[in-house]
Amino acid sequence: MVLIFFLLISIFLSRLSTAAEPEQDETLAPVVVTATRIETAQEQTTTSISVITAKDIEARQAETVLEVLRTVSGVDMVQAGSRGNATSVFIRGSESDDVLVLIDGVEVNSTTLGSFDFAHLTTDNIERIEVVRGAGGTLYGSQAVGGVINILTKRGEAPPQLTFSAEGGNGHTHRQALTLRGGTGKLGYSLSAARFETQGFHRFNDDYRNLATSARLDYRLMDASLKGIFHFVKTDLGLFNNNNFASAPDPNAREAAERYLGKLEWEQRIFKEWDYRISGSIFKEHIKDSDDVDSCVIFGFPCDSRTRDRFRPNINTGEFQTNYRIEDWSTTTFGVEYKLRQASTSGGIERSVRNLGYYLQEQIHFLDRRLILVPGVRLDDNQSFGTAWTPSFSAAYLFKETGTKVKGGYAQGFKAPTLNELFFPPAFGCPAFGNPDLSPERSWELNAGVEQGLLRDRFKIGATYFHREIRDLIEGRPIPGDPFGCFRAANVGRARFDGVEWNLNVRIFSSLSLNAQYTYLDWDTEDGTLPRRPRHRGNVNLNYHHENLEVNLFANIVGKRDDFDATTFADIQKPGYTRFDLAGSYRLPVRIALMKSMSLFGKIENLWNKKYEEADGFRARPLNFMLGIQGVLGKN
């Protein structure tokens, strides 16, 4: 693998001497939807938003979304060991249950834990990923305190195209994928199926299997469209580290899961200035944990660890949204959103909580669309705690002559208690952890930033400062007078976050570019710790693309951070680390009937085989390589 690396580098160096001046791409300005809930040119947005395109995903040869999210400013991804193991996301220091995750606009956060596990979400059939950092409460309500991550599926358009790929690597790892996209008449379709399997890198019970399918159908009329989306993921995982607290690997603990997402959406333009959409969706999980060890010893006490746990959370959503435009200077958005969060667990939770939200947003453009003002407000009526108002205001000014954009804003947010925090029943001899009298966590934040492009955008730099304060944090606190030291959820915590995000993009030559991000995070909490969120983190990507060859070298740099010991649960500090990844592809110069292209691709993760842990007690994967071939069938 090292020889392959140096071979690619030598090819890269030989091309530098003949690199031409950069060409001007004739492409449309990037359009995003998550920042304002309607299609908006990215340069016209007033909040901090990053976009990961299908091209970015391909450049990294990423199988999972978590791999590409590591490259976003202010975002920390933490995976507890091998592939398939629990993976958390933190945005600007927030808790993982303060980040709202959407797939095609459908909430997929756990109703019991509040967070989303990114371990199983693959990149198949993804058009782009939009990441809004902070300021999401007005449009999206609960759990958008830290931000919003929206994963959007590709739309099918004619002519039809069939893409297939197969790859394999060490650790008995292999993957096959098939995608069909196209259109016929008024119908567009985009279908995909992929299977991933690995034996892992521990000596036993580290295997992982993932079967993922997705489908999107778009039926277009003159002034209306009907869209249907479906996703299904089935996984099976060996939990080698299940007994980490007992300092012993687990030979047979397993987790099997099935996840379903379905959405139906109708959108219609009544007049040129006025449109609306109506949608209904469901997200459902069925998670089965098992451990067949007859006996065990924890902290010197015998126990029976034979378990069969089942979790069936689901979210039902109905939404209406309408947009009214006055020429090109005003857009009014109003929406109503109904959500029913439910959970059924073998631990005794059989509960649901209803929420009804109303949001209103105005986008106003002045001075030839140089000045953008975006005020908004949201009202949530929640079954468990009552009402919550979340206003926001943001603005941006574009100095078009100099390529400068300045922006700033203020926003409030809240996070509703999870079903576990409200209703978790008595367990292990303790009274109920759940507290039905909980109030939501409340937050407010300030953002200010500047973006600058130079030399026809060959050089771009951006910086953003943020300040966030959260009160009424929900934490487990000892129950007064309980002899066993049991805990109960309570609104007791406060936290403060300050930070700066830097972004740098440089096109050095037409075939060579450099992208870099750095985030500094300062925080203060009542107990003085913030596990698994470093004060310093960054990443660097060097991209070389010439004719049929593309090579990417990635460096992910993570500073030292707080954590808790996996065995004793004591507060500790983990050292920083730097991990290098290498990915590349080569389009073969072959001509075959009906074959649009054929490419060889590959990647090496953890290029120098560095030993490190993202979470204490869970060693990250060693050097892992994958090599494969991809073919595209269709009319040339």
HELIX and SHEET records of a PDB file:
HELIX    1   1 VAL A    2  LEU A   16  1                                  15    
HELIX    2   2 GLN A   42  GLN A   44  5                                   3    
HELIX    3   3 ALA A   54  ARG A   60  1                                   7    
HELIX    4   4 VAL A   65  LEU A   69  1                                   5    
HELIX    5   5 SER A   96  ASP A   98  5                                   3    
HELIX    6   6 PHE A  118  HIS A  120  5                                   3    
HELIX    7   7 GLY A  137  TYR A  140  1                                   4    
HELIX    8   8 ASN A  244  ALA A  246  5                                   3    
HELIX    9   9 LEU A  419  PHE A  423  1                                   5    
SHEET    1   A 2 VAL A  31  VAL A  32  0                                        
SHEET    2   A 2 THR A  40  ALA A  41 -1                                        
SHEET    1   B 5 ILE A  49  THR A  53  0                                        
SHEET    2   B 5 ILE A 126  ARG A 133 -1                                        
SHEET    3   B 5 GLY A 147  THR A 153 -1                                        
SHEET    4   B 5 VAL A  99  ILE A 103  1                                        
SHEET    5   B 5 VAL A 106  GLU A 107 -1                                        
SHEET    1   C 2 VAL A  75  GLN A  79  0                                        
SHEET    2   C 2 THR A  87  ILE A  91 -1                                        
SHEET    1   D23 THR A 307  PHE A 311  0                                        
SHEET    2   D23 TRP A 274  ASP A 291 -1                                        
SHEET    3   D23 ARG A 254  ARG A 269 -1                                        
SHEET    4   D23 ALA A 224  GLY A 238 -1                                        
SHEET    5   D23 TYR A 208  ARG A 220 -1                                        
SHEET    6   D23 LEU A 187  THR A 198 -1                                        
SHEET    7   D23 THR A 173  THR A 184 -1                                        
SHEET    8   D23 GLN A 161  GLY A 169 -1                                        
SHEET    9   D23 ASN A 624  GLY A 634 -1                                        
SHEET   10   D23 MET A 595  GLU A 605 -1                                        
SHEET   11   D23 TYR A 577  ARG A 587 -1                                        
SHEET   12   D23 LEU A 549  VAL A 558 -1                                        
SHEET   13   D23 HIS A 536  HIS A 546 -1                                        
SHEET   14   D23 LEU A 512  THR A 525 -1                                        
SHEET   15   D23 PHE A 487  PHE A 509 -1                                        
SHEET   16   D23 PHE A 459  PRO A 478 -1                                        
SHEET   17   D23 GLU A 441  LEU A 454 -1                                        
SHEET   18   D23 THR A 404  LYS A 415 -1                                        
SHEET   19   D23 SER A 392  PHE A 399 -1                                        
SHEET   20   D23 LEU A 371  ASN A 382 -1                                        
SHEET   21   D23 GLU A 350  PHE A 366 -1                                        
SHEET   22   D23 SER A 330  SER A 344 -1                                        
SHEET   23   D23 ASN A 314  ILE A 326 -1                                        
SHEET    1   E21 THR A 307  PHE A 311  0                                        
SHEET    2   E21 TRP A 274  ASP A 291 -1                                        
SHEET    3   E21 ARG A 254  ARG A 269 -1                                        
SHEET    4   E21 ALA A 224  GLY A 238 -1                                        
SHEET    5   E21 TYR A 208  ARG A 220 -1                                        
SHEET    6   E21 LEU A 187  THR A 198 -1                                        
SHEET    7   E21 THR A 173  THR A 184 -1                                        
SHEET    8   E21 GLN A 161  GLY A 169 -1                                        
SHEET    9   E21 ASN A 624  GLY A 634 -1                                        
SHEET   10   E21 MET A 595  GLU A 605 -1                                        
SHEET   11   E21 TYR A 577  ARG A 587 -1                                        
SHEET   12   E21 LEU A 549  VAL A 558 -1                                        
SHEET   13   E21 HIS A 536  HIS A 546 -1                                        
SHEET   14   E21 LEU A 512  THR A 525 -1                                        
SHEET   15   E21 PHE A 487  PHE A 509 -1                                        
SHEET   16   E21 PHE A 459  PRO A 478 -1                                        
SHEET   17   E21 GLU A 441  LEU A 454 -1                                        
SHEET   18   E21 THR A 404  LYS A 415 -1                                        
SHEET   19   E21 SER A 392  PHE A 399 -1                                        
SHEET   20   E21 LEU A 371  ASN A 382 -1                                        
SHEET   21   E21 GLY A 386  TRP A 389 -1                                        
SHEET    1   F 2 CYS A 296  ILE A 298  0                                        
SHEET    2   F 2 PHE A 301  CYS A 303 -1                                        
SHEET    1   G 2 ARG A 561  PHE A 564  0                                        
SHEET    2   G 2 ASP A 571  LYS A 574 -1                                        
SHEET    1   H 2 GLU A 613  ALA A 615  0                                        
SHEET    2   H 2 PHE A 618  ARG A 619 -1                                        
END                                                                             
